[in-house]
């Protein structure tokens, strides 16, 4: 497990409300967990933005060569049959 360090940050009121709502709604167990998740996404986005065009091309070709794609409508129909229709 990595070392934990306490860090204080200032957030705009709307961001604070959004984080607290996510915790209150059960999406996260704590504000710390919600912020950590957001920072993981930020870190991944930064790494992707640093990829050079040849690397992106290689990754796309790797995906294409991995086999034929699946029809999204068929996949979702199978998921709905297996797990039921999502609420909403």
C-alpha positions as a printed Julia matrix, in Angstrom:
88×3 Matrix{Float64}:
   0.0     0.0     0.0
   1.32    3.45   -0.86
   2.1     6.03    1.74
  -0.8     8.34    2.59
  -0.22   12.07    2.9
  -2.84   14.57    3.96
  -3.27   17.42    1.5
  -5.48   20.47    1.86
  -7.13   21.92   -1.25
  -9.62   24.7    -1.91
 -12.55   23.93   -4.21
 -15.29   26.05   -5.68
 -18.64   25.72   -3.91
 -20.25   23.87   -6.83
 -17.46   21.27   -6.83
 -17.77   20.8    -3.07
 -21.51   20.29   -3.44
 -20.99   17.76   -6.22
 -18.44   15.76   -4.21
 -20.62   15.79   -1.1
 -23.66   14.73   -3.14
 -21.7    11.79   -4.58
 -20.76   10.7    -1.05
 -24.29   11.23    0.3
 -25.7     9.31   -2.66
 -23.52    6.32   -1.86
 -21.25    6.58   -4.89
 -18.27    6.95   -2.56
 -17.62    6.11    1.07
 -15.87    9.41    1.76
 -14.86   12.74    0.27
 -11.28   11.45    0.2
 -12.33    8.43   -1.87
 -14.23   10.64   -4.34
 -11.32   13.06   -4.77
  -8.85   10.17   -5.14
 -11.01    8.69   -7.91
 -11.13   12.05   -9.69
  -7.35   12.39   -9.41
  -6.84    8.89  -10.85
  -8.94    9.9   -13.88
  -6.95   13.14  -14.2
  -3.68   11.23  -14.06
  -4.81    8.8   -16.78
  -6.0    11.67  -18.98
  -2.6    13.4   -18.62
  -0.77   10.22  -19.64
  -3.02    9.76  -22.68
  -2.54   13.4   -23.72
   1.24   12.84  -23.71
   1.06    9.89  -26.11
   2.56   10.66  -29.49
   0.7    10.02  -32.74
   2.74    6.88  -33.64
   1.91    5.36  -30.25
  -1.8     6.17  -30.67
  -1.71    4.67  -34.16
  -0.08    1.52  -32.79
  -2.76    1.2   -30.09
  -5.59    1.68  -32.59
  -4.1    -0.93  -34.93
  -3.66   -3.3   -32.0
  -7.36   -2.93  -31.24
  -8.38   -3.47  -34.86
  -6.17   -6.53  -35.17
  -7.56   -8.04  -31.96
 -10.62   -9.24  -33.84
 -13.99   -8.13  -35.14
 -16.05   -5.68  -33.16
 -19.34   -6.54  -31.54
 -22.67   -4.97  -32.39
 -23.55   -2.7   -29.45
 -27.31   -3.3   -29.76
 -26.78   -7.07  -29.52
 -24.44   -6.73  -26.54
 -26.88   -4.49  -24.67
 -29.8    -6.81  -25.5
 -27.85   -9.72  -24.0
 -27.01   -7.69  -20.9
 -30.64   -6.63  -20.44
 -31.76  -10.25  -20.82
 -29.22  -11.37  -18.27
 -29.46   -8.56  -15.73
 -32.78   -6.84  -16.45
 -33.55   -3.39  -17.7
 -31.69   -0.61  -15.81
 -33.8     1.81  -13.74
 -34.77    5.1   -15.3
